[in-house]
Amino acid sequence: MDKVEKFFEQAGRLVKRLERLLPRDTDEEIENGIAWRWRKNAGQGRLHVVTRFNPITLSDLLHIDRQKNTLVQNTRQFLAGLPANNALLWGPRGTGKSSLIKALLNDYADTGLRLVEVDRLDLTDLPDIVDRLDDNKSRFVIYCDDLTFDENDATYRALKTVLDGSVLDTPENILIYATSNRRHLIPEYQTDNLALQRVDGELHHAEAVEEKLSLSERFGLWLSFHPFNQDQYLEVTMHWLRVLGADLSETRGVREAALQWALLHGSRSGRSAYQFARDWVGRTTLSSENG
């Protein structure tokens, strides 16, 4: 064997060793799950299969029927291969935004819905993620939770490009569902409007304002969420108490405790109701077992 052949043989063995150190092929991973998280290791992005799921279903989500029905309809269109819109779910914390997207996955995974969760700081990888999901038979919702950008944060430009700003069209098997506490995603200040002009009766915003509005406007659906009133909060609380197996033969004390919990936590929300129910069931069960 001459030196050239020996060199290529050694190089081939080295390549095979390096290939064994690389992450598994993403397409193979996609076939083995229904949900993934995009994570980076040593600067290399990879889809990690999610194996433990929040069991919440659409029937668990009370008093958000308008938002639920709209997003379900949009998702069903998407799964049927029909035109559908990217969606922005916005409103105060704990009002059901993230729970609605998780419940969609649980209810529609059997009909082909798949989900990829991407952290805000990894949005610069969105073009790579889209390329990896393209040409796959499944239909993917890219899920971005708690999407809020700082004034000098440039990562939102990557999201703008994927939503509607590139010469490359986003594949038809991909939608983006995002949640945020803000409707416009980027803080707005009074000084932003100082340069507002009136031209022939029309208002023209300053460039800073236009830039901040442009990202939200790329979502075809805007779904707003709001805190519950007292009766709605108590109804949601009772629902979770039943789900968790609480003894509801006497509800007056439970209602008073639930209202006190909401007051102390400063929120009459679905999250607060669920947290109270867990606390109540845990405490009362432990107390009864200890006699």
TORKE-125805 format. One record per residue (C-alpha): residue number from 1; x, y, z. Coordinates in pm, 1 decimal, decimal comma, padded with zeros to 6 digits, always signed. Each point is the difference from the previous one (the first is absolute). Layout:
ATOM/seq/u/v/w
ATOM/NUM/X/Y/Z
...
This chain:
ATOM/seq/u/v/w
ATOM/1/+00000,0/+00000,0/+00000,0
ATOM/2/+00154,9/+00333,0/-00103,8
ATOM/3/+00003,8/+00308,4/+00216,2
ATOM/4/-00298,7/+00161,4/-00176,6
ATOM/5/-00226,4/-00302,9/+00051,9
ATOM/6/+00111,3/-00025,8/+00361,9
ATOM/7/-00077,0/+00366,7/+00052,9
ATOM/8/-00356,3/-00031,2/-00134,4
ATOM/9/-00060,4/-00316,6/+00202,2
ATOM/10/+00103,6/+00176,4/+00319,7
ATOM/11/-00209,2/+00302,7/-00094,1
ATOM/12/-00303,4/-00223,2/-00058,4
ATOM/13/+00036,3/-00159,4/+00342,0
ATOM/14/+00027,2/+00345,4/+00157,9
ATOM/15/-00316,6/+00119,8/-00176,0
ATOM/16/-00193,5/-00303,0/+00126,9
ATOM/17/+00115,7/+00068,0/+00356,8
ATOM/18/-00108,5/+00363,0/-00026,4
ATOM/19/-00340,3/-00100,2/-00140,8
ATOM/20/-00064,0/-00215,8/+00307,0
ATOM/21/+00058,7/+00305,2/+00219,6
ATOM/22/-00254,3/+00213,7/-00187,0
ATOM/23/-00367,3/+00020,1/+00108,3
ATOM/24/-00240,3/-00243,6/-00159,7
ATOM/25/-00157,5/+00102,1/-00325,7
ATOM/26/-00281,4/+00247,4/+00066,5
ATOM/27/-00239,6/-00167,6/-00244,2
ATOM/28/+00033,2/-00323,6/+00196,1
ATOM/29/-00079,6/+00186,6/+00321,5
ATOM/30/-00302,8/+00164,2/-00158,1
ATOM/31/-00147,6/-00337,4/-00083,2
ATOM/32/+00032,0/-00111,4/+00363,8
ATOM/33/-00204,5/+00265,1/+00179,7
ATOM/34/-00274,7/+00261,0/-00008,8
ATOM/35/+00174,4/+00290,0/+00177,3
ATOM/36/+00354,2/+00132,1/+00022,0
ATOM/37/+00205,7/+00276,7/+00155,0
ATOM/38/+00271,0/+00176,7/-00193,0
ATOM/39/+00316,1/-00001,5/+00209,7
ATOM/40/+00361,8/+00093,4/-00062,9
ATOM/41/+00310,1/-00187,0/+00105,8
ATOM/42/+00339,7/+00150,2/-00074,6
ATOM/43/-00167,1/+00235,9/-00244,0
ATOM/44/-00173,1/-00275,9/-00195,4
ATOM/45/-00379,3/-00004,4/-00008,2
ATOM/46/-00196,2/-00321,5/+00032,5
ATOM/47/-00357,6/-00117,9/+00044,9
ATOM/48/-00046,4/-00180,1/+00331,2
ATOM/49/-00301,9/-00228,3/+00026,4
ATOM/50/-00245,0/+00082,9/+00281,0
ATOM/51/-00112,6/-00310,9/+00185,8
ATOM/52/-00195,8/+00149,4/+00293,4
ATOM/53/-00308,1/+00202,2/-00089,2
ATOM/54/-00229,8/+00231,6/+00189,3
ATOM/55/-00328,5/-00200,0/-00011,3
ATOM/56/-00227,5/+00303,7/-00037,4
ATOM/57/-00275,3/-00028,8/-00261,4
ATOM/58/-00229,7/+00248,5/-00170,3
ATOM/59/-00288,4/-00104,9/+00226,4
ATOM/60/+00202,7/+00119,5/+00301,3
ATOM/61/+00009,8/+00357,3/-00131,6
ATOM/62/-00305,8/+00191,0/+00117,6
ATOM/63/-00118,9/+00353,5/-00083,3
ATOM/64/+00233,4/+00050,1/-00295,8
ATOM/65/-00242,7/-00144,5/-00256,8
ATOM/66/+00050,5/+00275,3/-00258,1
ATOM/67/+00378,2/-00035,4/+00002,0
ATOM/68/-00019,5/-00379,3/+00013,2
ATOM/69/-00246,7/-00031,8/-00287,1
ATOM/70/+00196,6/+00238,5/-00220,2
ATOM/71/+00332,6/-00174,5/+00050,4
ATOM/72/-00154,9/-00346,6/-00035,3
ATOM/73/-00158,7/+00104,8/-00331,0
ATOM/74/+00331,5/+00139,8/-00124,8
ATOM/75/+00183,2/-00317,3/+00105,0
ATOM/76/-00255,6/-00226,2/-00169,0
ATOM/77/+00041,7/+00195,9/-00323,8
ATOM/78/+00375,7/-00043,8/+00032,2
ATOM/79/-00028,5/-00375,2/+00059,2
ATOM/80/-00230,1/-00031,7/-00301,6
ATOM/81/+00260,0/+00162,6/-00224,9
ATOM/82/-00209,2/+00316,6/-00034,2
ATOM/83/+00118,8/+00360,0/+00041,9
ATOM/84/+00050,3/+00096,5/+00367,0
ATOM/85/+00162,4/+00284,8/+00190,9
ATOM/86/+00282,7/+00039,0/+00247,8
ATOM/87/-00144,5/+00100,0/+00337,0
ATOM/88/+00097,4/+00233,1/+00283,6
ATOM/89/-00166,6/-00070,8/+00335,5
ATOM/90/+00042,1/+00296,4/+00232,6
ATOM/91/-00119,1/+00107,0/+00342,0
ATOM/92/+00086,0/-00009,8/+00372,9
ATOM/93/+00186,3/-00291,7/+00154,8
ATOM/94/-00191,5/-00312,9/+00088,5
ATOM/95/-00301,9/+00064,4/-00223,3
ATOM/96/+00029,7/-00316,1/-00211,0
ATOM/97/+00218,4/+00095,5/-00296,7
ATOM/98/+00265,2/-00271,3/+00034,2
ATOM/99/-00252,5/-00253,7/+00131,4
ATOM/100/-00208,1/+00040,2/-00315,3
ATOM/101/+00293,3/-00090,2/-00226,5
ATOM/102/+00094,5/-00299,7/+00217,2
ATOM/103/-00361,2/-00118,0/-00000,5
ATOM/104/-00010,5/+00026,7/-00379,7
ATOM/105/+00294,7/-00238,4/-00024,3
ATOM/106/-00163,7/-00251,0/+00235,8
ATOM/107/-00332,3/+00009,8/-00185,4
ATOM/108/+00131,9/+00002,1/-00357,2
ATOM/109/+00323,0/-00202,6/+00010,6
ATOM/110/-00190,6/-00302,1/-00129,8
ATOM/111/-00098,5/+00194,3/-00310,5
ATOM/112/+00356,4/+00102,6/-00085,3
ATOM/113/+00071,0/+00311,2/+00205,6
ATOM/114/+00362,2/+00033,7/+00114,4
ATOM/115/+00162,9/+00269,9/+00213,5
ATOM/116/+00350,2/+00147,3/+00026,7
ATOM/117/+00070,4/+00231,9/+00294,2
ATOM/118/+00260,4/+00269,3/-00059,3
ATOM/119/+00133,2/+00237,8/+00266,7
ATOM/120/+00008,9/+00368,4/-00081,4
ATOM/121/+00379,0/+00011,2/+00012,9
ATOM/122/+00016,0/-00273,5/-00265,8
ATOM/123/-00220,1/+00178,4/-00251,9
ATOM/124/+00305,6/+00075,3/-00210,8
ATOM/125/-00002,6/-00373,0/-00081,2
ATOM/126/-00351,3/+00010,5/-00145,4
ATOM/127/+00116,7/-00024,5/-00363,1
ATOM/128/+00197,2/-00315,2/+00087,7
ATOM/129/-00297,1/-00147,6/+00186,5
ATOM/130/-00231,6/+00069,5/-00292,3
ATOM/131/+00244,6/-00168,0/-00239,0
ATOM/132/+00008,0/-00311,3/+00218,9
ATOM/133/-00379,4/-00025,3/+00011,4
ATOM/134/-00053,3/+00066,3/-00370,3
ATOM/135/-00103,9/-00294,2/-00219,0
ATOM/136/-00124,0/-00194,8/+00302,4
ATOM/137/-00346,8/-00150,5/-00028,7
ATOM/138/-00105,4/+00120,4/+00347,0
ATOM/139/-00130,6/+00348,0/+00071,5
ATOM/140/+00193,8/+00202,0/+00254,5
ATOM/141/-00088,8/+00287,8/+00229,0
ATOM/142/+00311,6/+00186,5/+00108,5
ATOM/143/-00085,2/+00117,0/+00351,6
ATOM/144/+00165,0/+00308,4/+00153,9
ATOM/145/-00108,6/+00064,3/+00359,1
ATOM/146/+00015,1/+00332,4/+00184,7
ATOM/147/+00119,2/+00188,6/-00303,9
ATOM/148/+00116,0/+00346,0/+00106,4
ATOM/149/+00296,9/+00186,5/-00138,2
ATOM/150/+00221,9/+00268,4/+00143,6
ATOM/151/+00028,5/+00324,0/-00191,6
ATOM/152/+00348,7/-00088,4/-00124,3
ATOM/153/-00072,2/-00371,4/-00055,6
ATOM/154/+00076,2/-00100,8/-00356,8
ATOM/155/-00130,7/-00358,4/+00023,3
ATOM/156/-00351,5/+00112,5/-00090,1
ATOM/157/+00119,1/+00072,1/-00354,0
ATOM/158/+00050,6/-00372,2/-00057,0
ATOM/159/-00362,4/-00057,4/+00099,2
ATOM/160/-00116,6/+00279,7/-00229,6
ATOM/161/+00184,4/-00159,2/-00290,0
ATOM/162/-00158,6/-00341,7/+00050,3
ATOM/163/-00347,0/+00145,4/+00053,6
ATOM/164/-00010,9/+00217,9/-00308,3
ATOM/165/+00314,6/+00172,0/-00110,0
ATOM/166/+00219,3/-00224,8/-00208,4
ATOM/167/+00016,8/-00083,0/-00367,8
ATOM/168/-00013,9/-00364,0/+00114,5
ATOM/169/-00353,3/-00115,2/+00077,3
ATOM/170/-00058,3/-00179,2/+00330,4
ATOM/171/-00099,8/-00364,5/-00069,9
ATOM/172/-00373,2/-00068,2/+00005,6
ATOM/173/+00044,7/-00265,8/+00271,5
ATOM/174/+00116,7/+00258,0/+00258,2
ATOM/175/-00188,1/+00257,2/+00210,4
ATOM/176/+00123,0/+00219,1/+00284,5
ATOM/177/-00204,5/+00039,1/+00319,0
ATOM/178/+00144,6/+00245,9/+00252,3
ATOM/179/-00109,8/+00126,5/+00340,8
ATOM/180/+00080,9/+00333,8/+00157,2
ATOM/181/-00106,4/+00227,1/+00282,7
ATOM/182/+00014,8/+00287,1/-00249,0
ATOM/183/-00201,0/+00048,5/-00314,2
ATOM/184/+00281,8/+00179,2/-00180,2
ATOM/185/+00285,3/-00216,2/+00139,1
ATOM/186/+00243,1/+00292,3/+00030,4
ATOM/187/-00035,9/+00275,7/+00265,7
ATOM/188/-00156,8/+00321,4/-00121,4
ATOM/189/+00087,8/+00336,7/+00153,8
ATOM/190/-00163,3/+00339,6/-00007,0
ATOM/191/+00304,8/+00142,5/-00175,5
ATOM/192/-00059,8/-00237,9/-00293,0
ATOM/193/-00302,0/+00207,1/-00099,1
ATOM/194/+00164,8/+00341,5/+00019,2
ATOM/195/+00089,4/-00019,0/-00368,2
ATOM/196/-00355,3/-00092,3/-00106,5
ATOM/197/-00110,3/+00214,5/-00295,2
ATOM/198/-00333,5/+00093,1/-00152,3
ATOM/199/+00006,1/+00011,2/-00381,1
ATOM/200/-00319,2/+00089,1/-00186,0
ATOM/201/-00205,7/-00121,1/+00293,4
ATOM/202/+00187,7/-00331,1/+00032,9
ATOM/203/+00210,7/-00097,1/+00299,7
ATOM/204/+00352,1/-00115,9/-00080,0
ATOM/205/+00185,0/-00175,8/+00278,5
ATOM/206/+00367,7/+00046,0/+00061,7
ATOM/207/+00233,1/-00267,9/-00131,6
ATOM/208/+00061,0/-00128,2/+00354,6
ATOM/209/-00371,4/-00066,4/+00047,9
ATOM/210/-00038,1/-00163,3/-00341,6
ATOM/211/+00290,4/-00233,6/+00078,0
ATOM/212/-00159,4/-00107,6/+00328,5
ATOM/213/-00340,6/-00060,9/-00156,3
ATOM/214/+00130,8/-00185,4/-00303,2
ATOM/215/+00075,1/-00328,0/+00179,9
ATOM/216/-00344,0/-00040,9/+00158,8
ATOM/217/-00169,2/+00081,5/-00329,4
ATOM/218/+00168,5/-00298,0/-00162,6
ATOM/219/-00221,9/-00232,1/+00206,8
ATOM/220/-00329,0/-00058,3/-00178,6
ATOM/221/-00185,1/-00079,3/+00324,8
ATOM/222/+00010,2/+00214,3/+00313,1
ATOM/223/-00176,2/-00166,2/+00292,3
ATOM/224/-00035,3/+00201,6/+00320,6
ATOM/225/-00032,7/-00160,5/+00344,9
ATOM/226/-00131,3/+00168,3/+00314,6
ATOM/227/-00021,5/-00071,4/+00376,1
ATOM/228/-00311,4/-00178,4/+00126,8
ATOM/229/-00271,3/+00162,9/+00202,1
ATOM/230/-00072,6/-00152,4/+00342,1
ATOM/231/-00264,5/-00247,1/-00115,8
ATOM/232/+00213,0/-00123,5/-00290,8
ATOM/233/+00301,7/-00040,9/+00227,1
ATOM/234/-00202,1/-00206,1/+00248,5
ATOM/235/-00144,5/-00219,0/-00275,0
ATOM/236/+00348,9/-00074,2/-00134,1
ATOM/237/+00117,1/-00071,8/+00355,1
ATOM/238/-00280,7/-00251,8/+00053,6
ATOM/239/+00082,7/-00167,0/-00329,8
ATOM/240/+00359,3/-00062,0/+00103,7
ATOM/241/-00103,8/-00115,0/+00346,4
ATOM/242/-00222,7/-00264,2/-00161,1
ATOM/243/+00276,9/-00104,5/-00237,5
ATOM/244/+00237,9/-00042,2/+00294,2
ATOM/245/-00253,7/-00203,3/+00198,9
ATOM/246/-00097,3/+00248,3/+00271,4
ATOM/247/-00293,1/-00061,2/+00232,3
ATOM/248/-00247,9/+00274,8/-00092,4
ATOM/249/-00283,5/-00097,1/+00234,2
ATOM/250/+00047,9/+00334,7/+00173,3
ATOM/251/+00108,1/+00278,5/-00235,5
ATOM/252/-00047,2/+00316,7/+00205,7
ATOM/253/+00334,0/-00028,0/+00175,0
ATOM/254/+00168,0/-00090,9/-00326,8
ATOM/255/-00140,4/+00306,6/-00176,2
ATOM/256/+00116,5/+00233,1/+00274,8
ATOM/257/+00346,4/-00155,0/+00001,4
ATOM/258/+00021,1/+00024,7/-00380,1
ATOM/259/-00090,8/+00369,9/+00004,8
ATOM/260/+00256,6/+00063,2/+00272,5
ATOM/261/+00261,8/-00182,2/-00209,0
ATOM/262/-00076,1/+00220,2/-00301,0
ATOM/263/+00021,5/+00313,0/+00214,2
ATOM/264/+00337,9/-00098,3/+00143,1
ATOM/265/+00136,0/-00089,8/-00343,6
ATOM/266/-00143,2/+00307,4/-00169,9
ATOM/267/-00162,5/-00197,2/-00279,2
ATOM/268/-00336,3/-00156,6/-00082,9
ATOM/269/+00134,7/-00215,8/-00279,9
ATOM/270/-00014,2/-00360,0/-00112,7
ATOM/271/+00353,8/-00051,8/+00124,2
ATOM/272/-00085,6/+00135,5/+00344,2
ATOM/273/-00309,1/-00223,5/+00013,8
ATOM/274/+00204,8/-00308,2/-00091,2
ATOM/275/+00268,7/+00081,7/+00257,2
ATOM/276/-00260,3/+00048,4/+00272,8
ATOM/277/-00165,6/-00332,1/-00088,1
ATOM/278/+00332,2/-00184,4/+00029,8
ATOM/279/+00072,5/+00163,5/+00333,8
ATOM/280/-00350,4/-00069,8/+00136,3
ATOM/281/-00010,1/-00364,4/-00106,8
ATOM/282/+00351,0/-00063,4/+00130,1
ATOM/283/-00060,5/+00160,3/+00338,5
ATOM/284/-00344,0/-00148,8/+00064,3
ATOM/285/+00105,8/-00350,1/-00109,5
ATOM/286/+00309,3/+00005,8/+00219,8
ATOM/287/-00203,9/+00128,8/+00293,0
ATOM/288/-00259,5/-00275,0/-00032,1
ATOM/289/+00267,8/-00270,7/-00026,3
ATOM/290/+00166,9/+00125,0/+00317,0
ATOM/291/-00333,0/-00016,2/+00177,7
